[in-house]
Amino acid sequence: MKLPIANGECPYCHKKIPMYNEREYKYGSPIVHCAGCGEKYLDTRYHELACEGMPQSELNTRRYKLFALICLGISVVFGAGCWFYLKMTGRLVLELAFIAPISAIAALFNLIEYIRVKTGAKQKRLEAYMRESSERLRDSVYAAELEENGYNVPK
């Protein structure tokens, strides 16, 4: 049976999905049971790794290092600019002052991801998701349901 796709709410009872962000990329079963009515629907934020393969872009150290350096540079430039402007005029432009710490936080998150990739922690986590996915696909009913809904299920 072709399952309907959720877009922030259950397609049957219209119960809102908490913390829904359509651009979010999660690993797990795309077939979800509604907490309200119990009906099944597809949540396209979830990706079945055994069907789609290991995402190599997630293991790209260059990407994380580059984003960390860019964010750090933005943070330094805006922080210094705000400091100089404050010293020269005695005023602080709040809109610009928020960019420096936000960029620093983004740099920190990218640095953490860079370290996770370099140490192999991210690879191990993705391998665990792949094992879970392969385990789910051993259920022939589940695999058939995914295939019915357009997923390329390995045989």
Number of C-alpha atoms within 10 A of each C-alpha: 8 12 16 15 17 21 17 16 16 25 18 15 12 14 14 16 15 8 7 12 11 12 8 9 11 13 15 18 20 19 21 18 14 20 12 13 12 12 14 19 19 21 22 18 18 16 19 25 20 20 19 13 10 16 10 8 9 15 19 14 17 11 14 21 18 15 18 24 17 16 23 21 16 19 23 17 14 19 20 14 15 21 15 13 14 13 11 9 8 9 11 14 10 9 8 12 17 14 19 22 17 15 21 21 16 18 24 17 15 21 19 15 22 24 16 17 18 14 11 13 13 17 17 13 12 18 14 12 19 21 14 17 19 16 11 17 21 11 10 10 11 14 19 14 16 23 15 14 15 9 15 14 16 11 7
